[in-house]
């Protein structure tokens, strides 16, 4: 006679291991430890969040090997799309390593694979191992809290004109050189704990739709408490002096405004108008400088550099059109495209670039479909927020080589995992009974 499964064994058998605590620690490593701090002997592969993400992939594999049955919920489109992208990148890597390659490109190619494994491990663990809606809401709240804190750090950086995190040291971690506070047009550009203001601005705008969801829906929390993350994130966006951030917040808000009801839409638009008016009074000239970033884009060297990259990218693409020259092998010393999709075409070819776009679309479309198929207002709002966050990240990738910035990609893959998790939970009926 067989004995009953112990609680831990039973959770392994069903695949319902609660990964929220693990993922919370990952978010803290990703957002709170400055990107410049790494495990010295490991070089660029030594970011704590990257190592923890690889551990997430190993943990996910361990759980899957111990699972008696498949994760409930039927086909998982985000997970399937990630698997296809993994395969295309793997083929590209094998083809690159089997041909002539500069020794300087080998290590970056290996690091690129490790980075992808880290981000993918986070996505898979998030997709499959958040057991119910209650725990999903808890993780989203924690992400917003962490995002709000780094937004406050950015505001402090602007007010004090100091980076502050450059003075931080952590035992066992080594700081990389060339780290300082940026400026544009005489104005300080905050970067929080990120490497660059572009990464910081993109990160902020990806989290903002989730923070808005928390403000509107987690009503069991006090009004000021639940709205503080959104307020901090929204306040720091104008201060970034980053086209990526402005474009990202515009895309995210448009998606949300389309989905919100008329009353909420009018309220948010009124708050935006009031915020713009207050910005004009508190920081004279900032609004005009934001307008000039777009009005004078045709004369901006950074924009010219991006457009001039198309012909060069086409030359490399024609040499290896299907699977490219290998992820991570096109070094910054060759050219900085400032367009991740262009860089993907060069490094993983048409097949790999299409697979990555399909991964983004799988998350976005699954959320749009889920929103259309459920009646619960809270679920509809969360699906809308996740769709907006994915759309924001996807658009921002047009503006910089995002795969070189682990905070951005770590957050985007985490959001894709949240989308997959919400879809699975709703399909299996594992809705929340209480919020923590």
ROMI-145342 format. One line per 2 residues: for each residue x, y, z of C-alpha. Coordinates in Angstrom, 1 decimal, m for minus. Example, Ala and Ser with C-alpha at 12.3 -4.5 7.8 and 13.67 -1.06 7.14 Angstrom:
<sites>
12.3,m4.5,7.8 ~ 13.7,m1.1,7.1
</sites>
This chain:
<sites>
0.0,0.0,0.0 ~ 1.4,3.4,m1.0
1.7,6.1,1.6 ~ 0.3,9.6,1.2
2.6,12.2,m0.2 ~ 4.1,14.6,2.3
3.1,18.2,1.8 ~ 6.3,19.3,0.1
6.3,16.2,m2.1 ~ 2.7,16.8,m3.0
3.4,20.3,m4.0 ~ 6.3,19.1,m6.2
4.0,16.4,m7.7 ~ 1.5,19.0,m8.8
4.0,21.7,m9.7 ~ 2.4,24.1,m7.3
5.5,25.4,m5.5 ~ 4.9,28.9,m4.2
7.8,30.9,m5.8 ~ 6.6,34.4,m4.6
9.2,34.7,m1.9 ~ 12.0,33.6,m4.2
10.9,36.0,m6.9 ~ 10.6,38.8,m4.4
14.3,38.3,m3.5 ~ 15.1,38.4,m7.2
13.3,41.7,m7.7 ~ 15.2,43.2,m4.8
18.5,42.0,m6.2 ~ 17.5,43.3,m9.6
16.4,46.8,m8.6 ~ 18.3,47.6,m5.4
21.8,46.4,m6.2 ~ 23.4,48.8,m8.6
24.2,47.3,m12.0 ~ 27.9,48.3,m11.6
28.4,45.9,m8.6 ~ 29.3,42.4,m9.8
31.1,39.3,m8.5 ~ 34.6,40.3,m9.7
36.0,36.9,m10.9 ~ 32.9,36.3,m13.0
33.2,39.6,m14.9 ~ 30.1,40.7,m16.8
28.4,37.5,m15.9 ~ 28.7,38.3,m12.2
25.6,40.5,m11.5 ~ 23.8,39.0,m8.5
20.5,39.2,m10.2 ~ 21.8,37.3,m13.2
23.2,34.6,m11.0 ~ 20.0,34.3,m9.1
18.0,34.2,m12.3 ~ 20.1,31.2,m13.5
19.4,29.6,m10.2 ~ 15.7,30.2,m10.9
16.0,28.3,m14.1 ~ 17.7,25.4,m12.3
14.9,25.5,m9.6 ~ 12.2,25.5,m12.3
13.9,22.5,m14.0 ~ 14.1,20.7,m10.6
10.4,21.4,m10.0 ~ 9.5,20.2,m13.5
11.5,17.0,m13.1 ~ 9.7,16.3,m9.8
6.2,17.1,m11.3 ~ 4.0,14.0,m11.9
1.6,15.9,m14.2 ~ 1.8,18.9,m16.4
1.2,22.4,m15.0 ~ m2.6,22.9,m15.2
m4.1,25.4,m17.5 ~ m3.5,23.8,m20.9
m1.1,25.3,m23.4 ~ 1.0,28.1,m22.0
1.6,30.5,m25.0 ~ 4.2,32.6,m23.2
6.2,29.6,m22.2 ~ 5.9,28.1,m25.6
7.1,31.3,m27.3 ~ 10.0,31.4,m24.9
11.0,27.9,m25.8 ~ 10.9,28.7,m29.5
13.1,31.8,m28.9 ~ 15.5,29.6,m26.8
15.8,27.1,m29.7 ~ 16.5,29.8,m32.3
19.2,31.5,m30.1 ~ 20.7,28.0,m29.5
20.9,27.3,m33.2 ~ 22.4,30.7,m33.8
25.0,30.1,m31.1 ~ 26.0,26.7,m32.5
26.4,28.1,m36.0 ~ 28.5,31.0,m34.7
30.8,28.7,m32.7 ~ 31.2,26.3,m35.5
32.5,29.0,m37.8 ~ 35.4,31.5,m37.7
35.0,34.0,m34.8 ~ 37.0,36.7,m33.2
38.3,35.6,m29.8 ~ 36.9,38.9,m28.4
33.4,37.7,m29.4 ~ 33.4,34.3,m27.6
33.0,35.5,m24.0 ~ 30.3,38.1,m24.8
28.4,35.3,m26.6 ~ 28.6,33.1,m23.6
27.5,35.9,m21.3 ~ 24.5,36.6,m23.6
23.4,33.0,m23.3 ~ 23.7,33.2,m19.5
21.7,36.4,m19.4 ~ 19.0,34.9,m21.5
19.0,31.8,m19.3 ~ 18.6,34.1,m16.2
15.7,36.1,m17.7 ~ 14.1,33.0,m19.1
14.4,31.2,m15.7 ~ 12.6,34.1,m14.0
9.9,34.0,m16.6 ~ 9.3,30.3,m16.3
9.2,30.2,m12.5 ~ 6.8,33.2,m12.5
4.6,31.6,m15.2 ~ 4.3,28.2,m13.6
4.8,28.5,m9.9 ~ 2.6,31.3,m8.5
m0.1,29.1,m7.1 ~ m3.1,31.4,m6.9
m4.4,34.9,m7.4 ~ m3.7,36.0,m3.9
0.0,35.3,m4.2 ~ 0.1,36.9,m7.6
m1.3,40.1,m6.1 ~ 1.3,39.9,m3.4
4.1,39.7,m5.9 ~ 2.7,42.6,m7.9
2.5,44.7,m4.8 ~ 6.1,44.0,m3.9
7.3,44.8,m7.4 ~ 5.5,48.2,m7.2
6.9,48.9,m3.8 ~ 10.5,48.2,m5.1
9.8,50.3,m8.2 ~ 8.4,53.2,m6.0
11.6,53.1,m3.9 ~ 13.9,53.4,m6.8
11.7,56.2,m8.2 ~ 12.1,58.0,m4.9
15.9,57.5,m5.2 ~ 15.8,59.1,m8.7
14.0,62.1,m7.3 ~ 16.6,62.4,m4.5
19.3,62.3,m7.1 ~ 17.8,65.2,m9.0
17.2,67.3,m5.9 ~ 20.7,66.7,m4.5
22.5,66.4,m7.8 ~ 24.3,63.4,m6.4
24.2,59.8,m7.5 ~ 24.6,58.4,m4.0
24.7,54.7,m5.1 ~ 28.2,55.2,m6.4
29.2,55.4,m2.7 ~ 27.7,52.0,m2.0
29.9,49.0,m1.5 ~ 28.8,45.4,m0.7
31.2,42.8,0.6 ~ 32.1,40.3,m2.1
31.0,42.6,m5.0 ~ 33.3,44.7,m7.1
32.4,48.0,m8.7 ~ 33.0,48.7,m12.4
34.5,52.0,m13.4 ~ 33.0,54.9,m15.4
29.9,55.3,m13.2 ~ 28.5,58.8,m12.7
25.6,61.1,m12.8 ~ 24.4,62.1,m16.3
23.1,65.5,m17.5 ~ 21.2,66.8,m20.6
20.6,70.4,m21.3 ~ 22.0,71.4,m18.0
19.6,69.2,m16.1 ~ 20.5,66.2,m14.0
19.2,62.9,m15.3 ~ 18.5,60.4,m12.6
19.5,56.8,m13.1 ~ 18.6,55.2,m9.8
20.5,52.0,m9.5 ~ 20.6,51.5,m13.2
23.6,51.9,m15.5 ~ 22.1,54.7,m17.6
19.1,57.0,m17.5 ~ 17.6,55.3,m20.5
17.5,52.0,m18.7 ~ 16.1,53.7,m15.6
13.4,55.5,m17.5 ~ 12.3,52.4,m19.4
12.2,50.4,m16.1 ~ 10.1,53.1,m14.4
7.6,53.2,m17.3 ~ 7.2,49.4,m17.4
6.3,49.2,m13.7 ~ 4.0,52.3,m13.8
0.9,50.5,m15.3 ~ 1.2,47.8,m12.5
1.4,50.6,m9.9 ~ m1.8,52.2,m11.3
m3.5,48.8,m11.1 ~ m2.5,48.6,m7.5
m3.8,52.1,m6.7 ~ m7.2,51.4,m8.3
m7.8,47.8,m7.2 ~ m5.9,46.8,m4.0
m8.5,48.8,m2.0 ~ m7.9,46.7,1.2
m4.7,48.9,1.6 ~ m5.0,52.5,2.8
m5.4,55.0,0.1 ~ m2.1,56.8,0.5
m0.2,53.5,0.9 ~ m1.5,52.0,m2.3
m1.0,55.1,m4.3 ~ 2.5,56.1,m3.2
4.3,53.8,m5.7 ~ 2.3,55.1,m8.6
2.8,58.7,m7.5 ~ 6.6,58.3,m7.1
6.9,56.5,m10.5 ~ 4.8,59.1,m12.3
6.7,62.0,m10.6 ~ 10.1,60.9,m11.7
9.3,60.3,m15.4 ~ 9.4,64.0,m16.4
12.8,64.3,m14.7 ~ 14.5,61.6,m16.7
15.1,63.8,m19.8 ~ 14.8,60.5,m21.8
12.8,60.1,m25.0 ~ 12.6,56.4,m24.1
10.8,57.1,m20.9 ~ 8.4,59.7,m22.4
7.6,57.3,m25.3 ~ 7.1,54.4,m22.9
4.8,56.3,m20.5 ~ 2.8,57.5,m23.5
2.3,54.0,m24.9 ~ 1.4,52.6,m21.5
m1.1,55.3,m20.8 ~ m2.7,55.0,m24.2
m3.3,51.3,m23.7 ~ m4.7,51.9,m20.2
m6.9,54.8,m21.3 ~ m8.4,52.7,m24.1
m9.3,50.0,m21.7 ~ m10.5,52.0,m18.7
m14.1,53.1,m18.3 ~ m15.1,56.7,m19.2
m15.1,57.9,m15.6 ~ m11.6,56.7,m14.8
m10.3,57.9,m18.1 ~ m11.5,61.4,m17.5
m10.2,61.5,m13.9 ~ m6.7,60.4,m15.1
m6.7,62.9,m17.9 ~ m7.6,65.6,m15.5
m4.7,64.6,m13.2 ~ m2.3,64.6,m16.1
m3.4,68.1,m17.1 ~ m3.0,69.3,m13.5
0.4,67.6,m13.3 ~ 1.6,69.3,m16.4
0.4,72.6,m15.1 ~ 2.2,72.0,m11.8
5.3,71.0,m13.6 ~ 5.4,74.2,m15.5
5.2,76.2,m12.3 ~ 7.6,74.2,m10.1
10.2,73.5,m12.7 ~ 10.1,76.3,m15.3
11.6,75.3,m18.6 ~ 11.4,71.5,m18.0
8.2,71.1,m20.1 ~ 9.8,73.1,m23.0
13.0,71.0,m22.8 ~ 10.8,67.8,m23.1
9.1,69.3,m26.2 ~ 12.5,70.2,m27.7
13.7,66.6,m27.3 ~ 11.1,65.6,m29.9
10.8,68.8,m31.9 ~ 14.6,69.0,m32.4
15.0,65.2,m33.0 ~ 16.1,65.7,m36.6
19.1,67.6,m35.5 ~ 20.1,65.3,m32.6
23.3,63.3,m33.2 ~ 21.9,60.3,m31.3
18.9,60.2,m33.6 ~ 21.1,60.5,m36.7
23.3,57.6,m35.3 ~ 20.2,55.4,m35.0
19.0,56.1,m38.6 ~ 22.5,55.7,m40.0
22.7,52.3,m38.5 ~ 20.0,50.8,m40.8
22.3,50.4,m43.8 ~ 25.1,48.8,m41.8
22.6,46.4,m40.1 ~ 21.3,45.5,m43.6
24.8,44.6,m44.7 ~ 25.4,42.2,m41.8
21.8,40.8,m42.1 ~ 22.4,39.9,m45.8
25.5,37.9,m44.9 ~ 23.6,35.6,m42.4
19.9,36.4,m42.8 ~ 18.3,33.4,m41.0
20.1,32.9,m37.7 ~ 22.6,35.8,m37.7
26.1,35.9,m36.4 ~ 25.3,34.9,m32.8
23.7,36.6,m29.8 ~ 26.2,38.9,m28.1
28.8,38.8,m30.8 ~ 28.2,42.2,m32.3
30.3,44.2,m29.9 ~ 29.7,47.9,m29.0
33.1,48.8,m30.4 ~ 31.7,47.8,m33.9
28.6,50.0,m33.6 ~ 25.9,50.9,m31.1
22.6,50.6,m32.9 ~ 20.5,51.9,m30.1
17.7,49.7,m31.4 ~ 17.4,46.2,m29.9
15.3,44.8,m32.8 ~ 17.9,45.9,m35.3
20.6,44.3,m33.2 ~ 18.6,41.1,m33.0
18.3,41.0,m36.7 ~ 22.1,41.1,m36.9
22.8,38.7,m34.1 ~ 20.1,36.1,m34.3
18.7,36.7,m37.8 ~ 15.2,37.0,m39.1
14.2,33.8,m37.4 ~ 15.4,34.8,m34.0
14.1,38.3,m34.2 ~ 10.6,37.1,m35.2
10.7,34.6,m32.4 ~ 11.5,37.3,m29.9
8.7,39.5,m31.2 ~ 6.4,36.5,m31.0
7.3,36.2,m27.3 ~ 6.3,39.8,m26.7
3.1,39.4,m28.7 ~ 2.2,36.1,m26.9
2.1,38.0,m23.6 ~ 0.3,41.0,m24.9
m2.3,39.1,m26.9 ~ m3.0,36.6,m24.1
m3.8,39.5,m21.8 ~ m6.0,41.2,m24.4
m7.9,38.0,m24.9 ~ m8.1,37.3,m21.2
m9.5,40.8,m20.5 ~ m12.2,40.2,m23.2
m13.2,36.8,m21.8 ~ m13.6,37.5,m18.1
m16.3,39.5,m16.2 ~ m14.4,40.3,m13.0
m13.4,44.0,m13.1 ~ m10.2,43.3,m11.1
m9.0,40.6,m13.4 ~ m9.8,42.8,m16.4
m7.8,45.7,m14.9 ~ m4.8,43.5,m14.1
m4.8,42.0,m17.7 ~ m4.9,45.5,m19.1
m2.1,46.7,m16.8 ~ 0.1,43.8,m17.9
m0.7,44.3,m21.5 ~ 0.3,48.0,m21.1
3.5,47.1,m19.3 ~ 4.5,44.6,m22.1
3.6,47.2,m24.8 ~ 5.7,49.8,m23.0
8.7,47.6,m22.9 ~ 8.3,46.4,m26.5
8.2,50.0,m27.8 ~ 11.2,51.1,m25.7
13.3,48.4,m27.2 ~ 13.4,50.5,m30.4
15.3,53.2,m28.6 ~ 18.4,51.4,m27.1
20.3,48.1,m27.1 ~ 18.3,46.7,m24.2
19.9,43.3,m23.9 ~ 23.0,45.0,m22.6
20.9,46.4,m19.7 ~ 19.9,43.6,m17.3
17.5,45.6,m15.2 ~ 15.3,46.4,m18.2
15.2,42.9,m19.6 ~ 14.9,41.2,m16.2
11.8,43.3,m15.5 ~ 10.3,42.8,m18.9
10.7,39.0,m18.7 ~ 9.3,39.1,m15.2
6.2,40.9,m16.5 ~ 5.8,38.4,m19.3
5.9,35.7,m16.6 ~ 3.2,37.5,m14.7
1.1,37.6,m17.8 ~ 1.5,33.9,m18.3
0.7,33.3,m14.6 ~ m2.5,35.3,m14.6
m3.7,33.4,m17.7 ~ m2.9,30.1,m16.1
m4.6,31.0,m12.8 ~ m7.7,32.2,m14.4
m8.0,29.1,m16.6 ~ m7.6,26.8,m13.7
m9.8,28.8,m11.4 ~ m7.1,29.3,m8.7
m8.5,32.7,m7.7 ~ m7.6,34.5,m4.6
m9.3,34.0,m1.3 ~ m7.4,36.7,0.6
m4.8,39.3,m0.2 ~ m1.5,39.5,1.8
</sites>
